[in-house]
Amino acid sequence: MTESKLITLLRTLDEEEMRKFGKFLEGTAQRKSPDRIAFFNYLKKYHPEFPVKKTEREYVAQKLFAKDANRIKKIENLMHTIGSVLEDFLLYEELKIQQTQRDFLLLEVYKSRNLDKFFFKKIEQIEKSWEKEKPAGIEQLYNEYLIKKLSFTHPNYSLVDKMPTLNDMVHQIDKYYFATKLYWVLCTSVSENFVITSDKEANRKQHFVQKILDISLQTDFQTTPQIKLLNELCRAFMSGDFGNYLEMKSLFMSHLDLYDEYEKNDLLLFLTTSCYENHRQGKKEAIRELFELNRYATENEFIFENSSIPHLNFRNTVYIACAAQELDWAEHFVDNYGRFLGEEDADDIIVLCEAIINFSRGHYSQTLDKLAKAKFRDVVYNAQARSILLQCYYELDHDLFFSSVDSFRNFLGRNKALAPSTKKAFSNFIHFTKKLKKAEHEFRPDVKHLLDEIANTNNIVNKTWLISKVEG
């Protein structure tokens, strides 16, 4: 019984909700139901753990209804009945939070009962409340369409002044459709590294998106901030030109209240990806912009997922802060937000980030000491730590440089857990670092050729550092 839907749902309730559900259960009985209340009170004693032994069907049936020959069947019926009531209770509680959904349901009630006066009055109240404070999220564009649709399709629509026309309704659904379509195209672009290909199906879809982009440039659509921003972002991703990044950032920051939390996180990801592309294309200000985005995300707690910070986000935040020479901020970030990492590998992440900060400060010996004390269980963290070790040995002109090169190569060669692209990125780094060290001892090293080689290699870690060493 512990794996039943009823017990699973009851586990999600806190003590206050259990108390409220008990009253709700009593109020929904068409007649006095002592068996239902007795069963619920029994389960309540073991909430939220519900130990297996105490909640087995046979055990509970014997405990509560020992004299009933059909006691097992009775327990099953009670589970079904109470489970259905619990679903109604959860919906009732959710409607208290979901004000917009509650309003729409109420409108349907008024309409079905021919309460026209209350129906149109409620619509007026809803629209006025939206004028004062519009709910966040692209979904609100759809809600505005629904209001127009409910009004327009009401049997007595023609008797009311100042109600929406058919054109108003169509235009509103276009706003929602365009904004939603562009939003999910962007999500696909980022998650799948979307590019234009010669594939017929891809080109057909791309052509369809291009039509939407062109239409949404019309003045009446450009007055919808969500469409304006998403249009600019889509064009940037489709063309690979992110030169208008600052304009896109301004559009986002100016209308934050129009997006819900999930959309804010996604839009920050789109903007971050735009900065990465600008950085990859050699725009020096991109690192500063990346840092500003990360600082904003941190200050507004957008970096959290389910009350913790994903390891990759944490590590990237430190990397970028160091690249922007915001070393004190990076140190403060690790000290204050390290406790929000998940327990698994959290210590390794913190050691790795502290090593990155020490290395960025030029404290190479301290970095070596820090890494020497750590045992990285995750192969990716281990590889990153080894790359920092190699950088330190290079900077210190250490005797262990070439043996570290060999050790690192052997590690990559024997490790099957690393993805081929990741291995290649680290292998390229080892190759160029060794080449750079050898070039130091050449009479006339071909610096330009080496610089071009590194610049034209896309899959490589620590590329900025390598270039700075060649240029130096």
Salt bridges, closest charged atoms under 4 A:
GLU15 OE2 - HIS47 ND1 3.15
GLU16 OE2 - ARG19 NH2 2.55
ASP35 OD2 - LYS74 NZ 3.10
ASP68 OD2 - LYS74 NZ 2.97
GLU76 OE2 - ARG57 NE 3.95
GLU87 OE2 - LYS5 NZ 2.81
GLU93 OE1 - LYS20 NZ 3.34
GLU93 OE2 - LYS96 NZ 3.11
ASP103 OD1 - LYS122 NZ 3.36
ASP116 OD1 - HIS154 NE2 3.30
GLU124 OE2 - LYS128 NZ 3.27
GLU144 OE2 - LYS134 NZ 3.28
GLU201 OE2 - ARG204 NH2 3.00
GLU201 OE2 - LYS205 NZ 3.86
ASP214 OD1 - ARG235 NH2 3.43
ASP220 OD2 - HIS171 NE2 3.89
GLU261 OE2 - LYS264 NZ 3.54
GLU277 OE1 - ARG280 NH2 2.78
GLU289 OE1 - LYS249 NZ 3.11
GLU292 OE2 - ARG288 NH1 3.20
GLU292 OE1 - ARG295 NH2 2.89
GLU326 OE2 - ARG288 NH2 2.97
ASP328 OD1 - ARG361 NH2 3.01
GLU331 OE1 - ARG361 NH2 3.50
ASP345 OD1 - ARG377 NH2 3.61
ASP348 OD2 - ARG377 NE 3.93
GLU354 OE1 - LYS370 NZ 2.85
GLU395 OE2 - LYS469 NZ 3.09
ASP397 OD1 - LYS437 NZ 3.10
GLU440 OE1 - LYS437 NZ 3.43
ASP452 OD2 - LYS448 NZ 2.99
GLU453 OE1 - LYS435 NZ 2.75
GLU453 OE1 - HIS449 NE2 3.54
